[in-house]
Amino acid sequence: MGHWYIYIAYTGHFKENLSVNRLFPFLSLALALTVVLLLAGCSGGIHPTTWTTLTLRDGTLYVADLEQVRALDAETGQETWAFPPTPDLRQYGPFYTVALLNDDLLLVTSYEQAGGGLFTRSRGVLRALSLNGGRLAWPQPFTAGGEFIAPGNAGDSIFVIGNSDGNVYGLRIEDGALLWQYPTQSRVWATPLIVSDTVYIASLDHCLYALDLETGALRWRFQAGGAMADRPLALADTLYIGSFDRNLYALRRTDGTEIWRFTGANWFWGTPTSDGTRLYAADVDGNVYALDAATGQEIWRSRVSGTVRLGPALSPDGKRLLVASENGTLSGLDTADGFVLWQQTGQGQLGSMVIGGEKVYVTRINAPQRVQAFYVENGRPVWSYPAQQQ
């Protein structure tokens, strides 16, 4: 890939102090990328440097699958189209994230090399593809100085995404032209949340920013005691977001005022989920919490194996909570009491997860089956891509 990250092994409970706090921009991969650094053989010998993601729309899964972006039938796992039609890493990819721009376009990110020899440099690249056929839709790609770790989000005619160069970018959906950029003080690994005309986006500089969607102007900023690496959850007038200071925060959406905080056993990385009354969150140690969304009071606590980076996902009927661990284990919990009802363990590391109806879909890194579907109710496998050999 032509670039390196500082790697520090995650060794258990993190005891935060001021000196380590200042090192968060450099320690930010300490936990997460232990599972994706220096891996080979997952697809054409690619060494992935971040996670692959997928999104679901109208019965089709759109997947960033390193060498290609693929459209898969959500019922069968059959490929509908791929971009590029033949892998071409000299020109495209590897591809890491996908996000829907609107009913017609898909935004894909990659991390590519430009130039040659001593002048070779890596850059984050954004391209828009048509949902119908995967054709290039922008006149030219948009590039940034760092890697795009997480997908962006679309609001009205503007697409917003954060980059490891510390900037948040607002692009015109129609043609990918840059409309504005907002600089933070560290890498931005979080997907933005867009509510009406406001963008809420977290940075590893310990801050959650509220920005004007049209102009990128700052409206307010909330500072936690540690880095924040995923998007907040919005319920009515409240935002919920976890931090590497081991706290889960409830904030007033209009001005970022803290309402309550809950302290867990370790870092909160992924976005919490909710049924409207209860809040469900997991810390990186695999502790899963059910909290009262209004007060932050703990209702129950459970535990799954492995390190948990992704936020949990809630089934449509609210009865199952799915938790994905970096060790490749997918767990289904009873939301009534947190009891672990089933587990599915597979090869590789789980990169992303999305629930669609009665099925949950995941991506895996460094595994022969890179996309899988399971039944939410009991964890029974539905299909894998590529299909498993009999």
C-alpha positions as CSV (number, residue, x, y, z in Angstrom):
1,M,0.0,0.0,0.0
2,G,3.0,2.3,0.2
3,H,2.2,3.6,3.7
4,W,2.5,2.5,7.3
5,Y,0.6,3.0,10.5
6,I,2.0,3.1,14.0
7,Y,0.9,-0.2,15.6
8,I,0.5,-0.8,19.3
9,A,-1.0,-4.1,20.5
10,Y,-4.1,-3.8,22.5
11,T,-3.5,-5.5,25.8
12,G,-6.7,-5.2,27.8
13,H,-8.1,-2.5,30.1
14,F,-6.8,0.9,29.0
15,K,-5.8,3.2,31.9
16,E,-6.0,6.7,30.5
17,N,-3.7,9.5,31.6
18,L,-2.8,12.9,30.3
19,S,0.3,11.8,28.4
20,V,-1.5,9.0,26.6
21,N,-4.4,11.3,26.0
22,R,-2.1,13.5,23.9
23,L,-1.0,10.5,21.9
24,F,-4.4,9.5,20.7
25,P,-3.9,10.7,17.1
26,F,-1.0,8.2,17.0
27,L,-2.5,5.5,19.2
28,S,-5.8,5.5,17.4
29,L,-5.0,2.3,15.5
30,A,-3.8,0.5,18.7
31,L,-7.1,-1.3,19.1
32,A,-8.8,-1.5,15.8
33,L,-6.2,-2.2,13.1
34,T,-4.6,-5.0,15.1
35,V,-6.9,-7.1,13.0
36,V,-6.2,-5.6,9.5
37,L,-2.6,-4.5,9.5
38,L,-0.1,-6.5,7.4
39,L,-2.6,-9.1,6.3
40,A,-2.0,-10.9,3.0
41,G,-3.9,-13.4,0.8
42,C,-7.4,-12.0,1.4
43,S,-7.9,-11.0,-2.3
44,G,-5.1,-10.9,-4.8
45,G,-2.4,-10.4,-2.2
46,I,-3.9,-7.0,-1.0
47,H,-2.7,-5.9,2.4
48,P,-5.8,-4.2,3.7
49,T,-5.3,-1.1,5.9
50,T,-8.9,-0.6,7.0
51,W,-12.3,-2.4,7.0
52,T,-14.6,-3.2,4.2
53,T,-18.2,-2.1,4.3
54,L,-21.5,-2.8,2.7
55,T,-24.9,-1.2,2.3
56,L,-28.4,-2.5,1.4
57,R,-31.0,-1.0,-0.9
58,D,-34.1,-2.6,-2.5
59,G,-32.9,-6.1,-2.2
60,T,-29.4,-5.5,-3.4
61,L,-26.2,-5.4,-1.3
62,Y,-23.5,-3.1,-2.5
63,V,-20.1,-4.2,-1.2
64,A,-16.6,-2.8,-1.2
65,D,-14.6,-6.0,-1.7
66,L,-11.0,-4.7,-2.0
67,E,-10.3,-5.5,-5.7
68,Q,-13.8,-4.6,-6.8
69,V,-17.1,-3.0,-5.8
70,R,-19.9,-5.6,-6.2
71,A,-23.7,-5.6,-6.3
72,L,-25.1,-8.8,-4.9
73,D,-28.6,-10.1,-4.7
74,A,-29.5,-10.0,-1.0
75,E,-31.6,-13.2,-1.2
76,T,-29.1,-15.4,-3.0
77,G,-25.6,-13.7,-2.9
78,Q,-25.4,-13.9,-6.7
79,E,-23.3,-11.1,-8.3
80,T,-25.3,-8.6,-10.4
81,W,-22.3,-6.4,-11.5
82,A,-18.8,-5.5,-10.4
83,F,-16.7,-2.4,-10.8
84,P,-14.3,-2.5,-12.5
85,P,-15.5,-5.6,-14.5
86,T,-12.0,-7.0,-14.2
87,P,-9.8,-6.2,-11.1
88,D,-7.2,-3.6,-12.0
89,L,-5.3,-2.4,-9.0
90,R,-3.0,-0.3,-11.1
91,Q,-5.9,2.0,-11.9
92,Y,-8.5,1.3,-9.2
93,G,-8.7,0.3,-5.6
94,P,-8.4,-1.3,-3.2
95,F,-11.9,-0.4,-2.3
96,Y,-13.0,0.0,1.3
97,T,-16.3,1.7,1.8
98,V,-19.6,2.3,0.1
99,A,-22.4,4.7,0.8
100,L,-25.7,5.6,-1.0
101,L,-25.7,9.1,-2.5
102,N,-29.4,8.9,-3.6
103,D,-31.7,6.5,-5.4
104,D,-29.3,6.4,-8.4
105,L,-25.7,6.7,-7.2
106,L,-23.3,4.9,-4.9
107,L,-20.2,6.5,-3.5
108,V,-17.2,4.3,-3.1
109,T,-13.8,5.0,-1.5
110,S,-10.4,3.6,-2.2
111,Y,-6.8,4.2,-1.3
112,E,-4.6,4.5,-4.3
113,Q,-1.0,5.4,-5.3
114,A,-0.3,8.3,-7.6
115,G,3.0,9.3,-9.3
116,G,5.9,7.0,-9.5
117,G,9.4,6.3,-8.1
118,L,10.5,8.7,-5.4
119,F,7.4,10.8,-6.1
120,T,4.9,8.0,-5.4
121,R,2.2,9.0,-2.8
122,S,-1.0,7.5,-1.6
123,R,-4.3,9.3,-1.5
124,G,-7.9,8.7,-0.6
125,V,-10.2,8.6,-3.7
126,L,-13.9,9.0,-4.0
127,R,-15.9,7.8,-7.0
128,A,-19.6,7.8,-7.8
129,L,-21.1,4.7,-9.5
130,S,-24.6,4.2,-10.9
131,L,-26.6,1.7,-8.9
132,N,-27.8,0.3,-12.2
133,G,-24.7,-1.3,-13.7
134,G,-21.9,0.3,-11.7
135,R,-20.9,2.8,-14.3
136,L,-18.7,5.9,-13.4
137,A,-21.0,8.8,-12.8
138,W,-18.8,11.8,-11.9
139,P,-16.6,13.6,-14.5
140,Q,-13.5,12.9,-12.3
141,P,-12.9,11.4,-8.9
142,F,-12.3,13.5,-5.8
143,T,-9.1,13.0,-3.9
144,A,-7.8,13.8,-0.4
145,G,-4.5,13.5,1.3
146,G,-5.4,10.7,3.7
147,E,-7.4,7.5,3.8
148,F,-11.1,7.4,4.0
149,I,-11.7,5.0,7.0
150,A,-15.5,5.2,7.2
151,P,-18.3,5.8,4.7
152,G,-19.8,9.3,4.3
153,N,-23.4,10.3,4.3
154,A,-25.7,12.3,2.0
155,G,-28.1,15.1,2.8
156,D,-30.1,16.9,0.2
157,S,-27.6,17.6,-2.6
158,I,-24.5,17.4,-0.5
159,F,-22.3,14.4,0.5
160,V,-20.2,14.7,3.6
161,I,-17.3,12.5,4.5
162,G,-14.3,12.7,6.9
163,N,-10.7,11.8,6.1
164,S,-7.5,10.8,7.9
165,D,-6.0,14.1,6.9
166,G,-8.2,15.7,9.6
167,N,-10.7,17.3,7.3
168,V,-14.4,17.0,6.8
169,Y,-15.4,17.5,3.2
170,G,-18.7,18.6,1.7
171,L,-19.1,17.6,-1.9
172,R,-21.9,18.3,-4.5
173,I,-23.6,15.0,-5.2
174,E,-24.2,15.8,-8.8
175,D,-20.6,16.0,-9.9
176,G,-18.3,15.5,-6.8
177,A,-17.2,19.2,-6.8
178,L,-15.8,20.4,-3.4
179,L,-18.2,22.8,-1.8
180,W,-16.5,23.2,1.6
181,Q,-14.1,21.6,4.0
182,Y,-13.8,21.9,7.8
183,P,-10.5,21.1,9.6
184,T,-10.4,19.2,12.9
185,Q,-7.3,18.7,15.0
186,S,-6.8,15.0,14.2
187,R,-7.9,12.1,12.0
188,V,-11.6,11.8,11.2
189,W,-12.7,8.1,11.2
190,A,-16.4,8.5,11.8
191,T,-19.3,8.5,9.5
192,P,-21.2,11.7,9.8
193,L,-24.8,11.9,11.0
194,I,-27.0,14.4,9.0
195,V,-30.2,15.6,10.6
196,S,-32.0,18.3,8.6
197,D,-29.4,21.0,7.9
198,T,-26.9,19.9,10.4
199,V,-23.9,17.6,10.2
200,Y,-22.7,15.8,13.4
201,I,-19.3,14.3,13.0
202,A,-16.7,13.1,15.5
203,S,-12.9,13.3,15.3
204,L,-10.0,11.5,17.1
205,D,-9.2,15.0,18.6
206,H,-11.9,14.1,21.3
207,C,-14.5,16.4,19.7
208,L,-18.0,16.0,18.3
209,Y,-18.7,18.8,15.8
210,A,-22.0,20.2,14.6
211,L,-21.6,21.8,11.2
212,D,-23.9,23.6,8.8
213,L,-24.7,21.3,6.0
214,E,-24.6,24.0,3.3
215,T,-21.5,25.9,4.3
216,G,-19.5,23.7,6.7
217,A,-19.6,26.4,9.4
218,L,-19.2,25.4,13.0
219,R,-22.4,25.5,15.1
220,W,-21.1,23.9,18.3
221,R,-18.5,21.5,19.5
222,F,-18.5,19.0,22.4
223,Q,-15.2,17.8,23.9
224,A,-15.0,14.4,25.5
225,G,-12.1,12.9,27.5
226,G,-11.0,10.6,24.6
227,A,-11.2,10.1,20.9
228,M,-14.5,9.4,19.2
229,A,-14.5,7.2,16.2
230,D,-18.1,6.5,15.1
231,R,-21.2,8.5,14.4
232,P,-23.7,9.5,17.1
233,L,-27.2,8.1,17.3
234,A,-30.1,10.6,17.3
235,L,-33.3,10.1,19.2
236,A,-35.6,13.0,19.1
237,D,-33.6,15.9,20.5
238,T,-30.8,13.8,22.0
239,L,-27.5,12.5,20.6
240,Y,-25.8,9.5,22.0
241,I,-22.1,8.8,21.3
242,G,-19.3,6.8,22.8
243,S,-15.7,7.8,23.5
244,F,-12.3,6.2,24.2
245,D,-12.5,7.7,27.7
246,R,-14.9,4.8,28.5
247,N,-18.0,7.0,28.6
248,L,-21.2,6.9,26.6
249,Y,-22.6,10.5,26.4
250,A,-26.1,11.8,26.0
251,L,-26.0,15.3,24.5
252,R,-28.6,17.9,23.7
253,R,-28.8,18.0,19.9
254,T,-29.4,21.8,19.6
255,D,-26.2,22.9,21.4
256,G,-24.2,19.8,22.5
257,T,-24.9,20.2,26.3
258,E,-24.3,17.0,28.2
259,I,-27.4,15.4,29.7
260,W,-25.8,12.4,31.2
261,R,-22.9,10.0,30.8
262,F,-22.5,6.3,31.5
263,T,-19.1,4.9,32.3
264,G,-18.3,1.4,31.0
265,A,-15.5,-1.0,31.6
266,N,-13.5,0.1,28.5
267,W,-13.6,2.3,25.4
268,F,-16.9,2.7,23.5
269,W,-16.1,2.7,19.8
270,G,-19.2,1.8,17.7
271,T,-22.5,3.7,17.5
272,P,-25.1,2.6,20.0
273,T,-28.6,1.5,18.8
274,S,-32.0,1.9,20.4
275,D,-35.6,0.7,20.3
276,G,-36.7,4.2,21.3
277,T,-36.7,3.5,25.1
278,R,-33.6,1.4,25.7
279,L,-30.1,2.2,24.5
280,Y,-27.8,-0.7,23.5
281,A,-24.1,-0.3,23.3
282,A,-20.9,-2.4,23.5
283,D,-17.4,-1.5,24.7
284,V,-14.3,-2.9,23.1
285,D,-13.9,-5.6,25.8
286,G,-17.1,-7.2,24.6
287,N,-19.3,-5.9,27.4
288,V,-22.8,-5.3,26.1
289,Y,-25.0,-2.8,27.9
290,A,-28.7,-2.1,27.9
291,L,-29.4,1.4,29.3
292,D,-32.5,3.6,29.9
293,A,-32.2,6.1,27.1
294,A,-33.7,8.9,29.2
295,T,-31.5,8.5,32.3
296,G,-28.5,6.4,31.3
297,Q,-29.3,3.9,34.1
298,E,-28.0,0.4,33.5
299,I,-30.7,-2.3,32.9
300,W,-28.6,-5.3,32.2
301,R,-25.0,-6.1,31.2
302,S,-23.8,-9.1,29.2
303,R,-20.6,-10.3,27.6
304,V,-19.5,-11.6,24.2
305,S,-16.1,-13.0,23.2
306,G,-13.5,-10.9,21.4
307,T,-12.9,-7.2,20.8
308,V,-15.9,-5.2,19.7
309,R,-15.4,-2.2,17.4
310,L,-18.8,-2.1,15.5
311,G,-21.9,-0.8,17.2
312,P,-24.6,-3.5,17.9
313,A,-27.5,-3.9,15.5
314,L,-31.2,-4.3,16.5
315,S,-33.6,-6.7,14.7
316,P,-36.7,-5.1,13.2
317,D,-38.9,-6.7,15.9
318,G,-36.6,-5.5,18.7
319,K,-36.1,-9.0,20.1
320,R,-32.5,-9.7,19.0
321,L,-29.4,-7.6,19.4
322,L,-26.5,-8.6,17.1
323,V,-22.9,-8.0,18.1
324,A,-19.9,-8.5,15.8
325,S,-16.5,-9.2,17.3
326,E,-13.1,-8.6,15.6
327,N,-12.3,-12.3,16.2
328,G,-14.9,-13.2,13.6
329,T,-17.7,-14.1,16.0
330,L,-21.2,-12.9,15.4
331,S,-23.5,-13.2,18.5
332,G,-27.3,-12.9,18.8
333,L,-28.5,-11.7,22.2
334,D,-32.0,-11.6,23.7
335,T,-32.8,-7.9,24.3
336,A,-34.9,-8.8,27.3
337,D,-32.0,-9.8,29.5
338,G,-28.8,-9.9,27.3
339,F,-28.7,-13.7,27.2
340,V,-26.5,-14.9,24.3
341,L,-28.8,-17.1,22.2
342,W,-26.5,-18.0,19.4
343,Q,-23.0,-17.5,18.0
344,Q,-21.5,-17.9,14.6
345,T,-17.7,-18.0,14.4
346,G,-15.9,-17.8,11.0
347,Q,-12.6,-17.1,9.5
348,G,-11.2,-13.6,9.3
349,Q,-12.2,-10.4,11.0
350,L,-15.7,-8.9,10.7
351,G,-15.5,-5.6,8.9
352,S,-19.2,-4.4,8.9
353,M,-22.7,-5.5,9.5
354,V,-26.2,-4.5,8.4
355,I,-29.6,-6.0,9.1
356,G,-32.2,-6.3,6.4
357,G,-35.5,-7.9,7.4
358,E,-34.9,-11.4,8.8
359,K,-31.3,-11.5,7.7
360,V,-28.0,-9.9,8.8
361,Y,-25.2,-9.4,6.3
362,V,-21.5,-9.1,7.2
363,T,-18.2,-8.5,5.5
364,R,-15.1,-10.4,6.5
365,I,-11.4,-9.5,5.9
366,N,-8.7,-12.1,5.3
367,A,-11.3,-14.9,4.8
368,P,-12.3,-17.0,1.8
369,Q,-15.9,-16.0,2.2
370,R,-15.9,-12.2,2.2
371,V,-19.6,-11.5,2.4
372,Q,-22.1,-13.7,4.4
373,A,-25.8,-13.7,5.2
374,F,-27.3,-15.2,8.4
375,Y,-30.8,-15.4,9.9
376,V,-31.2,-12.9,12.7
377,E,-33.4,-15.2,14.7
378,N,-31.1,-18.2,15.1
379,G,-27.8,-17.3,13.3
380,R,-28.3,-20.0,10.7
381,P,-26.2,-19.4,7.5
382,V,-28.1,-18.4,4.4
383,W,-25.3,-17.8,1.8
384,S,-21.7,-16.8,1.4
385,Y,-19.8,-14.9,-1.3
386,P,-17.9,-16.4,-2.9
387,A,-20.0,-19.5,-2.5
388,Q,-18.4,-22.2,-0.4
389,Q,-17.1,-25.2,-2.3
390,Q,-18.9,-28.4,-1.5
